[in-house]
Amino acid sequence: MYQRLAVSAFRQGHFLRFCSTSNYPDLSLPVKRRQVRVPERHPSTSRGAAPGQPSPNAGHVSPQNVRTGNAAGQQVPAAGLGSAPSKMHINLKLPVAFTPYLEKVEVEEGLAAGTLSVGKFRVNRKQYQQGFVSDPSGGMDIVFMGIYARNRAFDGDEVVYQLESRSKWRVHGDVHADVADANLRLQKSAVVVAIHKPIATRLATCQVKLYSTDQGLVLFSPRDSRKPRVVIPLDSLSSDITSKFQEMKKKLFSVKIKDWHHEDAFATGVLEEVLGDAGVIAVEEQAILLEEGMVPEPISEEMRAEVSAFTEKLSDDELTMRRDLRSLTVLAIDPADSRDADDAVHWRPLAGKKYEVGVHIADVSYYVQPGSHIDRRAAKQCFTQYLTTRALHMLPDELSESLCSLLHGVDRRSVSCIFTFNENDQIVDTWIGRTAIHSKAKLSYNQADLLLLSEENVQFSCVHGYEKDIVKSLFALDRITKRMRVERSQSGFLALGCRTELAFNLDDDGTPIECFVKEGCSTGKLIEELMLLANHTVAEVLNVKQPDAALFRSQSGMLKVERFQEFCKTLDGQTSSFPENHNCVKSWGTFLSQFDGTPQERVVRTMFVRSMAAAGYSTYSGNAEEETMDVRHFALNKPLYTHFTSPIRRYPDLIVHRQLLDSLEGKRWPRSDALVAQADHCEAQERLADSAGQKSNELFFSAFVRHKKVVHDKAVVSHVQDSKLEVMSIEFGVFQDILLWRKQPPRPTPEEASATTTTGVPVEAARHTFQRFEVVDICFRHEPTASNPLMYVTQLAD
């Protein structure tokens, strides 16, 4: 077993840390270490079993039903290394078992005594044997080193864990640091002892690796190395698995993981669906959605009936309940490919050198009533899922793209924040309420930018006769929002738009043939300032009107300051200006601005974001004794902030609309554990939606490399290890690993002088000492495998 795991871990650039029995006294069996002869070329698709966690109470397949194996306990060949599949033996039993989970009563006693803790478990994407939870006392994450410390926990599980003794904690950074500094760098380590709340998604996208007719089992290997390999009874599967085995190896399967017993090497599961051929973009994208649990619920007849009950026309009675703004020059500015319009804005001059700015948001709460079929679907999905080339809407398309959307040239229902400014650009009055608007124009960001550059003959969608008024309003809004941004800069805020958003041009077959980075634009910042103003204003209203249940968007600050400081140490002279006050947003902004315009800018900002606490949704629980809550938004430097401006695509915004409109009618929401649960669910769904979007981007980038065969770029080295480099592409913004041989390869012949080593590293580069933040030439090279036609490797260029 360990032979196969060690080979697989090496092939992925992983170095499996085997647990010793001294670290885990519950494991009485000695760990057998074997010398492994590693092949020169490392097949990227081979890998060892990764731990995962099913529900502790799921049905366990007994040893009599699953294990039929080698009574002598001999090691057997790994998949694909010898015999034909039908003759393969699947070694199901671990030489050293995982530690069984504690009973419920033991967990409760440990939590009460403070010897056990609960945390959200995260698994390292690149080193599946390593897990983390946030330290509740602050500082560096608590680390779980090795598959036995992970103890079958899934990424996203809420786990019960026990800290190891201080002598086993890791020292971070310079091991030769003085004692006091070393104490500050100590990273706590722990082991998982139970699963408190398993993640809902137990699906894995797998490919079949081998089968054993003698044992009646098929072994499936997941694409995501953080999940375990899964065995499924052969008699529950189609006969095609054996009769068309080579063809089946090229397919993707959706597998539901049911259980993983502490003595078993692999989890057990059931086959949910045959998705299709690996490498086909549509199949791969469906696999992403299934694995992240983001496949939208189908629109039911009941939902369609709810939509059909509404009309576009606003009745005279309804207009008496709304402020009629249909005569104003309202305009919407959105990305060129946007199909929904959450927001629109207006500007107009007033008497006495004053002027008015309006932010209008789609009145989704009018159409989506609490408890309706549409509302239940939206509360479950929480967000519109944005993939690289399409969007899966939270609401039915008839609402997202039509009735709710603030399209130009038609009457629409909205909720508006209207600000009155004096001649000194100071807000002197604010009005909030339900309105009726009639947008006069729809502009893309690019069109608006061209208008602000006074370009002629810019074509945009506009109600006839309003063209000049639209341009005048646009210039006025540009002026005031630039001033607003300067004022925010003086107070301090963090512009953290470091994530690169890739866009692709596709051919008629849907193949990405061009890849480029979506650039920021002036008009994007214009809209951003107005949305920030509206969100902050609504948060202030809710803080007063809904003191027991207001839903805030919060972000507590820096969690991993020491790690970020250590990361920046190799920058010449930069760490001398490292902020002493870690809670001072303005100081962090000044520090980060030193890298603006440099090749290192994006990687430094990315690492900074990774060191921050994630933003989330905060509200009070049903416990009346809870009187305080940290609702600040650190990055924006706002004491109060919420999400109000995107109710078509974010369910939290819809909740905020309901709270706001009830506030205007004098209705007060009570404390509610149900609201806390919904806020937590929104956070979890946000992470899944974000992950699915990133994976979709990675998928299309892989397809782009497949089309180009080789793509050259420059990259910044972000981490240096003995076995590999982590680099960040400058043009495309993607992080990749480059494997290195520390053992020198054979001296090349003259004909091979310009060739690369078997890992793709140029021979001379293998002797080079790399430094963090060094700029290197790289290339992405398409290297398909039988199981993954989209596989590519990242190499140092010749």
JODAVEN-V728683 format. One line per field, one symbol per residue. ss: DSSP state (H for helix, E for strand, L for the rest). phi: phi as a letter, one per 30 degrees, with the letter a starting at -180 (. if undefined). A space follows every 10 residues. Layout:
ss = ???
phi = ???
//
This chain:
ss = LHHHHHHHHH HLLLLLLLLL LLLLLLLLLL LLLLLLLLLL LLLLLLLLLL LLLLLLLLLL LLHHHHLLLL LLLLLLLLLL LLLLLLELLL LLELLLLLLL LLLHHHHHHH HHHLLLEEEE LEELLLLLLE EEELLLLLLL LEEEELHHHH LLLLLLLEEE EEELLHHHLE ELLLLLLLHH HHHHHEELEE EEEEEEELLL LLEEEEEEEE EELLLLEEEE EELLLLLLLE EEEHHHLLLH HHHLHHHHLL EEEEEEEEEL LLLELLEEEE EEEEEEELLL HHHHHHHHHH HHLLLLLLLL HHHHHHHHLL LLLLLHHHHL LLEELLLLLE EEEELLLLLL LLEEEEEEEL LLLLEEEEEE EELHHHHLLL LLHHHHHHHH HLELEELLLL EELLLLHHHH HHHLLLLELL EEEEEEEEEE ELLLLLEEEE EEEEEEEEEL EEEEHHHHHH HHLLLLLLLL EELLLLHHHH HHHHHHHHHH HHHHHHHHHH HLLLLLLLLL LEEEEELLLL LEEEEEELLL LHHHHHHHHH HHHHHHHHHH HHHHHLLLLL LEEEELLELL HHHHHHHHHH LLLHHHHLLL LLLLHHHHHH HHHLLLLLLL HHHHHHHHHH LELLLEEELL LLLLLLLLLL LLELLLLELL LLLLLLLLLE HHHHHHHHHH HHHHLLLLLL LLHHHHHHHH HHHHHHHHHH HHHHHHHHHH HHHHHHHHLE EEEEEEEEEE LLLEEEEEEL LLLLEEEEEL LLLLLLLLLH HHLLLELLLL LELLHHHLLL LLLLEEEEEE EELLLLLLLL LEEEEELL
phi = .ddddddddd dcicbdcddc dddbddcddd ddcbdbccdd ccddcdaddc dbbdddcddc ddeddccbdd ddiddbddei caddedcdcc dccddbddde dddedddddd dddidbbbad cbcddcbddc bbbdddcjid edcccjdddd hidddjdccc bbdddedcdc cciddcdddd ddddcdcdba bdcacdaddd dccbdbbdca bbdddibbcc cdddddcddb cbeddccddd ecdbdddddc ccbcccdcab ddccdbdcab dcacdkddjd eddddddddd ddicdddedd dddddddddc bddcdddddd cbddcddddc bcbbedcdcb bdbbbbbadb diicbbbccc ceddddccde iddddddddd dibddccdba bcddceeddd cbedddddib dbdbcbcccc ccdcicdcab bbldbbbbdc abbdeddddd dddidcidca dadejceddd dddddddddd dddddddddd djacdcdcdd cdbbccddci ddcbbacddd bddddededd dddddddddd dddcdbdcbe cccbadkdcb dddddddded ddidddcded cdccdddddd ddddceicdd eddddddddd dcdddacbad ddddddcbad cdcdddhcdb abcbcbddcb deddddeddd ddddcidcdd eadddddddd dddddddddd dddddddddd dddddeddib bcacbcdcbb bdcaccbcdd dciccbcbdb cddddeddde dcecdcddci ceedddcdcd bdidcbdbbc bdbdbdcbdc dbccbddd
//
